[in-house]
Structures are given as C-alpha cells and as structure tokens.
Amino acid sequence: MKNYFFSIFLFLTYALTAQNNVDYIKTSQDLLTRIVNGESYEEEISILEKSTLTNLLTQLPKDKHKKAFWINIYNAFIQIHLNKNPSLFDDKGSFFKTKRIKIAGEILSFDDVEHGILRKSRCKISLGYLRKPFRAKWERKLRVDDIDWRIHFVLNCGAKSCPPVAIFSLDNLNNELDYMVTNYLKQHTTFNKENETASSSALISWFRGDFGGKSGAREILKNYGITPTKPKKLKFNDYDWTLYLNNFKELPKNLN
C-alpha cells in the first residue's frame, strides 16, 4: 500500500513539475503556427486547459509577456471556432461574449480576453473611457497594467476589415506591433491634403479613449508616418463585417 501511494505521489509531482516547465508564450506561438500550417493543435489545447492561474502569473509577470501571449491566444481561438462553425459569426454579440477558451482554470470569452485582460477591464461600448468595477480575481491578476492602443490593429475578430493574423514573440514584440500597426493603418487610411482631413479605421472611433481621443489618434497617424502632418480632422471608414478567415501575415525576421 505504501508503494502505491508513493507511486501516486511521484506521478503527481512529475505532472506538476512538467506543467510548471511549460513555456506558455511558446505554446501560444506553436498553437497559431499549427493553425497556419493546417496541422493538429490538440497538444497545445491540452496544455492550455491544464494551466493554472499560478502558472500564468509566474510566466506573464509584465505587460509585454501578457500581450504576446494573449494576442496569440485570441487570434488562435477565433480561427479555431469560426473555421469549425462559421455560423457562429451570424450572431456576433453572442459569439464574442460566450465562454469558449478554457485556460488557467477558467473558461473565458473573447470579450474577457480583449476588454478584460488586454484593455484592463474597460467597458466594451464606452468608447474606451469607462472601466468595469468589481472584476473577477483572475481578471484583475492577469490584466495589463497599461492599455496599449496598438492591440486594436493586431487582434483579428474574423471580419474582412480586421487586421491580419501574425504570430507574436516576446523578444521583439514592440517592433512587431509597430510593423503590423503601420501596415494596417497605411492600408486603411487616406489623407486629403487640401482640407487636411484623414479617413481611417472605425476601430479608432470605437475605442477612441485608448488612443487619447481624436487628438491622440491624429497625433499617432502623424508619428507613424501615415499622414504627412497631423490631420485637422479625422473621419472613420465603414467596417466590413464579412467573415474572412485564414488571413495570415508572416512577420519579417529582422525587425528593428
């Protein structure tokens, strides 16, 4: 009997140690890589399902870790669920708020990941100005300390106007985000030199508080070289919600 319990103890110790040794950011990258290549991703799903809050808190101590991991996770599971059942996109409100991602002992929705973790518990329909009070413990622990407006140009929700899906790393995250932001805004922004009016993505309008309001957004367009000067006026394009999956973009290897 003692040998039996000792064996159980050894097995549990091994299992716990193995899970603690998992590189979760790499797992998020591997998951997306397998999706892009059309390969099986069940192993990565299993690893994520077995993760704990302690596991993630240990490996995602700073905002850069959290962004690299959760952006990949969000984009991966969008592709997984909508490729399996495209009709889920017919009711977009339900799709984004339904719990679908099993991770860290919880089942999260896409809204939980985007607005709870990556946008620091911001209300979804407050233009980025209001924060939700009384959030769950896991959300308060996992969420970023500071909102990075660039996430809006790297999260792919499955629509045609969404940014393409890239696989983000920890070591070069800042340059990768800037690269994707610049590419997206160049494609979705026009500038009228005569009246100095820019027309850009509706994403800026929906979350304008994250950008520092319209003035902050106009400054961003100038600083990123999207417009030659800071626009005097900023208008927003219509958003194409047509379902558009497998829109992948490979990041250049040497970004600096």
C-alpha positions in Angstrom: 0.0 0.0 0.0 2.9 2.4 0.8 4.4 1.7 -2.6 1.0 2.5 -4.2 0.7 5.9 -2.5 4.4 6.7 -3.1 3.8 6.0 -6.8 0.8 8.3 -6.9 2.9 11.0 -5.2 5.7 10.6 -7.7 3.2 10.8 -10.6 1.6 14.0 -9.3 4.9 15.6 -8.6 6.1 14.8 -12.1 2.9 16.1 -13.6 3.0 19.4 -11.6 6.7 19.9 -12.5 6.1 19.2 -16.1 3.3 21.8 -16.2 5.4 24.4 -14.4 8.1 23.9 -17.0 5.8 24.7 -19.9 6.7 27.9 -21.9 3.2 29.4 -22.3 4.2 32.1 -24.7 5.9 29.5 -26.9 2.7 27.3 -26.6 0.6 30.2 -27.9 3.0 30.6 -30.8 3.0 26.9 -31.5 -0.8 26.9 -31.5 -1.0 29.6 -34.1 1.8 28.1 -36.2 -0.1 24.8 -36.3 -3.3 26.5 -37.3 -1.5 28.4 -40.1 0.1 25.2 -41.3 -3.2 23.2 -41.1 -1.7 20.8 -38.5 -3.2 19.2 -35.4 -3.1 21.5 -32.4 -4.7 19.2 -29.8 -1.5 19.0 -27.7 -1.4 22.8 -27.3 -5.0 23.0 -26.4 -4.5 20.3 -23.7 -1.5 22.2 -22.3 -3.6 25.4 -22.1 -6.5 23.6 -20.5 -4.3 22.2 -17.8 -2.7 25.5 -17.0 -3.4 27.3 -13.7 -3.6 30.9 -12.6 -0.3 30.4 -10.8 1.3 29.1 -13.9 0.3 32.1 -15.9 1.1 34.6 -13.2 4.6 33.2 -13.0 5.3 33.3 -16.7 3.4 36.5 -17.6 4.8 39.0 -15.0 4.9 42.1 -17.2 2.7 43.7 -19.8 4.9 42.6 -22.7 4.5 38.9 -21.6 0.8 39.3 -21.3 0.4 41.0 -24.7 2.5 38.4 -26.5 0.6 35.5 -25.0 -3.0 36.8 -25.1 -2.9 38.3 -28.6 -1.8 35.0 -29.9 -4.4 33.2 -27.9 -7.2 35.5 -29.0 -6.3 35.2 -32.7 -5.8 31.4 -32.5 -9.2 30.7 -30.9 -11.0 33.0 -33.3 -9.7 30.9 -36.2 -10.4 27.6 -34.4 -14.1 28.3 -33.5 -15.1 30.1 -36.8 -13.4 27.5 -39.0 -15.2 24.8 -37.2 -18.6 26.6 -37.2 -18.8 29.8 -39.4 -22.4 30.2 -38.5 -21.3 31.4 -35.0 -20.5 34.7 -36.7 -24.1 35.3 -37.6 -24.8 36.5 -34.0 -21.6 38.4 -33.3 -22.7 39.7 -29.9 -23.2 36.2 -28.7 -20.1 34.9 -30.3 -17.8 37.3 -28.5 -19.4 37.1 -25.1 -19.9 33.4 -24.9 -17.3 31.5 -22.8 -15.1 29.5 -25.3 -11.5 29.5 -24.2 -10.5 27.0 -21.4 -7.4 28.3 -19.7 -6.0 28.9 -16.2 -8.8 27.1 -14.5 -11.4 29.4 -16.2 -13.4 29.4 -19.4 -13.0 32.8 -21.0 -14.9 34.7 -23.7 -13.2 36.7 -26.4 -14.6 39.8 -24.7 -12.9 38.7 -21.5 -9.5 38.5 -23.3 -9.8 41.7 -25.3 -11.6 44.1 -22.9 -10.9 42.4 -19.6 -7.3 41.4 -19.9 -5.8 43.4 -22.8 -7.8 46.6 -22.2 -7.6 46.5 -18.4 -11.3 45.8 -17.7 -12.7 48.5 -20.0 -16.4 48.6 -20.8 -16.8 47.3 -24.4 -19.2 50.1 -25.5 -17.9 53.1 -23.7 -15.5 54.3 -26.5 -12.7 53.3 -24.2 -13.4 55.8 -21.4 -15.2 53.7 -18.8 -13.8 50.9 -16.7 -15.8 48.0 -15.3 -15.8 47.8 -11.4 -15.8 44.7 -9.3 -14.0 42.4 -11.8 -13.2 38.7 -11.1 -10.0 37.9 -9.2 -8.4 36.1 -12.2 -9.0 39.1 -14.5 -7.5 41.6 -12.0 -4.4 39.4 -11.7 -4.0 38.7 -15.4 -4.8 42.0 -17.0 -2.3 44.5 -18.2 -1.2 47.5 -16.1 -1.3 49.9 -19.1 -3.5 49.8 -22.2 -1.6 49.6 -25.4 -3.7 51.1 -28.2 -1.7 49.0 -30.8 -3.6 45.9 -29.8 -6.6 47.1 -31.8 -4.5 46.7 -35.0 -3.4 43.1 -34.3 -6.5 41.4 -32.9 -8.3 39.6 -35.6 -12.1 39.1 -34.9 -12.7 37.1 -38.1 -14.1 40.0 -40.2 -12.8 41.3 -43.5 -11.8 44.7 -42.1 -9.9 43.0 -39.2 -6.1 43.2 -39.1 -4.4 40.0 -40.4 -3.1 37.4 -38.0 0.6 37.4 -37.2 2.4 35.2 -34.6 3.9 37.5 -32.0 7.1 36.8 -30.0 8.2 38.2 -26.6 11.7 39.3 -27.6 10.7 41.5 -30.5 7.2 42.3 -29.5 7.4 46.1 -29.7 8.9 46.1 -33.2 6.4 43.5 -34.4 3.5 45.6 -33.1 4.7 48.7 -34.7 5.2 46.9 -38.0 1.7 45.5 -38.0 0.2 48.8 -36.9 2.0 50.7 -39.7 0.9 48.2 -42.4 -2.7 48.2 -41.3 -3.1 52.0 -41.0 -1.4 52.6 -44.3 -4.0 50.3 -46.0 -6.9 51.8 -44.1 -6.1 55.5 -44.1 -6.5 58.2 -46.7 -5.4 61.8 -46.4 -6.9 64.8 -48.2 -4.1 67.4 -48.3 -6.4 70.3 -49.3 -8.5 70.2 -46.2 -6.0 68.2 -44.1 -8.7 65.5 -43.3 -7.8 61.9 -42.7 -10.2 58.9 -43.0 -9.1 55.9 -41.1 -10.3 52.7 -39.4 -13.5 52.6 -37.4 -11.5 50.8 -34.7 -10.1 54.2 -33.7 -13.6 55.6 -33.3 -14.9 52.6 -31.3 -12.1 52.7 -28.8 -11.0 56.3 -29.0 -10.3 56.6 -25.3 -7.5 54.1 -25.8 -5.9 56.4 -28.3 -6.1 59.5 -26.2 -9.2 60.7 -28.0 -9.4 62.0 -31.6 -6.5 64.4 -30.9 -4.3 61.5 -29.8 -5.3 59.4 -32.8 -4.4 62.2 -35.2 -1.0 62.5 -33.5 -0.5 58.8 -33.9 -1.2 59.0 -37.6 1.4 61.7 -38.0 4.0 59.9 -35.8 3.7 56.6 -37.6 4.1 58.4 -41.0 0.6 57.5 -42.1 -0.2 61.2 -42.8 2.4 63.8 -43.7 1.2 66.1 -41.0 -1.2 65.9 -38.0 -4.7 65.9 -39.6 -7.0 68.8 -38.7 -10.0 66.5 -38.9 -10.4 62.7 -38.6 -13.2 60.7 -40.1 -13.8 57.0 -40.0 -14.4 54.3 -42.6 -17.2 51.8 -42.7 -16.2 48.4 -41.2 -16.7 45.4 -43.4 -18.0 42.6 -41.1 -18.0 39.9 -43.9 -16.5 36.7 -42.5 -12.9 36.4 -43.7 -10.8 33.6 -42.1 -7.2 32.4 -42.6 -5.9 35.9 -43.2 -2.4 35.3 -42.1 0.7 37.5 -42.4 4.2 36.4 -41.8 6.4 38.9 -39.8 9.8 39.8 -41.3 12.6 38.0 -39.5 14.7 41.1 -38.7 12.6 43.9 -37.4 14.3 46.7 -35.6 
